[in-house]
Amino acid sequence: MTIQAFVRDGAGNQRRQLVDPTGGTFDAARDFDRLIPPTDGSLVLARVDPYGTTTFGREDAAAIREEVSGLQDWEELSPVEHRGLVRLRVMAEAVASGQDLQLVFSGD
């Protein structure tokens, strides 16, 4: 299972060249599949469909930002997973900022 997240604007276009806090820019985040919780009504990330497309707006993105912050403290993260979460947090912050953006998760 591979899940990728990206930011889409109101016109349906993928937002590109997001600033990566670890350096450079990025267009999407991945490598956090193992960290998506199983179905649990209390977590927004648990609503991500690992086999389809799931879209979140501003309010859900704010909750995802907080959930990602908690996951980043997890001691068993690989460096690749940590990078994926850092990027996911940047995207959640952009969507939560109130712009006409959506956070989209695409599974396969």
Beta strands, then each sheet from edge to edge (+ up, - down):
strand 1: 3-9
strand 2: 18-19
strand 3: 25-26
strand 4: 53-56
strand 5: 101-107
sheet 1: 1+ 5- 4+
sheet 2: 2+ 3-
end
